[in-house]
């Protein structure tokens, strides 16, 4: 059975990281510590929402399936800046 689409929980948001051992990617969109609500979009993607309803980060499970080229290092997320 599939999980609900908008399941919320609280979490401390963490820094950008790629964990190839579990094929997970976390993209941090703001600097500094943040307490977040976690909204599960689907089985592979969650959004971390901070105070004032800002998106703090995005977690992607099965990242190499969703982002082709990730394992071959064709995608670089270093020093990303939102505009």
Buried (B, 14 or more C-beta within 10 A) or exposed (E): EEEEEEEEEEBEBBEBEBEEEEBBBBBBBBEEEBEBBBBBEEEBBBBBBBEEEEBBBBBBBBBBEEBEEBEEEEBEBEEEEEE
